[in-house]
């Protein structure tokens, strides 16, 4: 049973920080690019960040300078460090991974709410 499990979401005040984790378990073949999408209330699901196995990262303009994506290949885990959080960052965050057979895997998501 292949599975991606996210953790680390929650409620924070504006300006606060959270770290999201996404751990892959089960049979995936070799994982390639990993990353995060998010979807706020009444909005499209947008790409937040991606990272290759060698550490090359890309970010949406809305999170550059505030979010950092990194991964631990030995643990098959990808992280998203979120700093200086804003109310507009409120969304359900979804982890994804692609393997060398170009098969995509998705987590169930974790809620991030930024509010006073």
BANUTI-78008 format. One record per residue (C-alpha): residue in one letter; x, y, z. Coordinates in nm, 4 decimals. Layout:
# BANUTI-78008
   residuo         xx         yy         zz
         A          X          Y          Z
...
This chain:
# BANUTI-78008
   residuo         xx         yy         zz
         X     0.0000     0.0000     0.0000
         X     0.1718     0.3165    -0.1239
         X     0.0960     0.6221     0.0862
         X     0.1975     0.9861     0.1407
         X     0.1145     1.1204     0.4861
         X     0.1290     1.4924     0.5674
         X     0.1648     1.6401     0.9138
         X     0.2407     1.9733     1.0811
         X    -0.0597     2.1836     0.9869
         X    -0.2526     2.3912     1.2347
         X    -0.3690     2.7357     1.3426
         X    -0.1128     3.0168     1.3717
         X    -0.1208     3.3945     1.4062
         X    -0.0079     3.6200     1.1202
         X     0.3716     3.6372     1.1198
         X     0.4044     3.2928     1.2716
         X     0.5729     2.9797     1.1367
         X     0.4868     2.6172     1.0642
         X     0.6787     2.3218     0.9238
         X     0.4900     2.0696     0.7125
         X     0.6186     1.7153     0.6642
         X     0.5254     1.4541     0.4049
         X     0.6514     1.0986     0.4490
         X     0.6286     0.8342     0.1770
         X     0.5755     0.4722     0.2750
         X     0.5069     0.1533     0.0843
         X     0.6050     0.0640    -0.2708
         X     0.6765     0.3686    -0.4940
         X     0.9752     0.2676    -0.7068
         X     1.2386     0.5442    -0.6990
         X     1.0937     0.8859    -0.6135
         X     1.1837     1.1803    -0.8340
         X     1.0438     1.5313    -0.7921
         X     0.8412     1.6053    -0.4771
         X     0.6500     1.9135    -0.3733
         X     0.3423     2.0872    -0.2417
         X     0.0166     2.2284    -0.3757
         X    -0.2405     2.4285    -0.1829
         X    -0.6078     2.5146    -0.2231
         X    -0.7797     2.7916    -0.0307
         X    -1.1575     2.8296     0.0144
         X    -1.3219     2.8938    -0.3222
         X    -0.9854     2.8978    -0.5036
         X    -0.7970     2.6834    -0.7533
         X    -0.5341     2.4349    -0.6428
         X    -0.2004     2.6096    -0.7010
         X     0.1562     2.4823    -0.7038
         X     0.3566     2.6091    -0.4044
         X     0.7007     2.4523    -0.4412
         X     0.8895     2.1611    -0.5969
         X     1.2264     2.0002    -0.5319
         X     1.4345     1.7499    -0.7294
         X     1.6332     1.4621    -0.5748
         X     1.9484     1.6761    -0.6035
         X     1.7935     1.9722    -0.4219
         X     1.6961     2.2074    -0.7046
         X     1.3897     2.4003    -0.5830
         X     1.1241     2.6198    -0.7425
         X     0.8686     2.8398    -0.5679
         X     0.5510     3.0268    -0.6485
         X     0.6081     3.4030    -0.6493
         X     0.3626     3.4422    -0.3613
         X     0.5845     3.2428    -0.1217
         X     0.9388     3.3280    -0.2372
         X     1.1511     3.4529     0.0504
         X     0.9105     3.3140     0.3103
         X     0.8845     2.9384     0.2407
         X     1.1641     2.6827     0.2048
         X     1.1254     2.3316     0.0643
         X     1.3774     2.0598     0.1482
         X     1.3921     1.6809     0.1501
         X     1.5577     1.3837     0.3154
         X     1.6040     1.1194     0.0468
         X     1.7014     0.8538     0.3006
         X     1.3679     0.9012     0.4793
         X     1.1634     0.9607     0.1614
         X     1.0331     1.2750     0.3278
         X     0.9775     1.6283     0.1963
         X     0.9303     1.9334     0.4177
         X     0.7902     2.2827     0.3770
         X     0.9151     2.5440     0.6240
         X     0.6689     2.8348     0.6257
         X     0.7725     3.1642     0.7864
         X     0.6101     3.5087     0.8036
         X     0.2711     3.3509     0.7428
         X    -0.0119     3.5669     0.6103
         X    -0.3905     3.5171     0.6186
         X    -0.3824     3.4550     0.2426
         X    -0.1672     3.1465     0.3086
         X    -0.4714     2.9809     0.4664
         X    -0.5375     2.6661     0.2630
         X    -0.5366     2.2906     0.2539
         X    -0.1813     2.1839     0.1636
         X    -0.1234     1.8684    -0.0429
         X     0.2010     1.6789    -0.0813
         X     0.2874     1.5044    -0.4097
         X     0.5642     1.2846    -0.5432
         X     0.6570     1.1451    -0.8834
         X     0.8594     0.8275    -0.9351
         X     1.0956     0.7302    -1.2186
         X     0.8062     0.5601    -1.3983
         X     0.6291     0.9004    -1.4090
         X     0.3549     0.7832    -1.1733
         X     0.2241     1.0537    -0.9392
         X     0.1226     1.0072    -0.5760
         X    -0.0796     1.2437    -0.3565
         X    -0.1367     1.2872     0.0140
         X    -0.4708     1.3584     0.1783
         X    -0.3600     1.7076     0.2785
         X    -0.3200     1.9079     0.5960
         X    -0.4978     2.2302     0.6920
         X    -0.3065     2.5529     0.7543
         X    -0.5052     2.8425     0.9002
         X    -0.3475     3.1850     0.9589
         X    -0.5707     3.4011     1.1761
         X    -0.5793     3.6098     1.4918
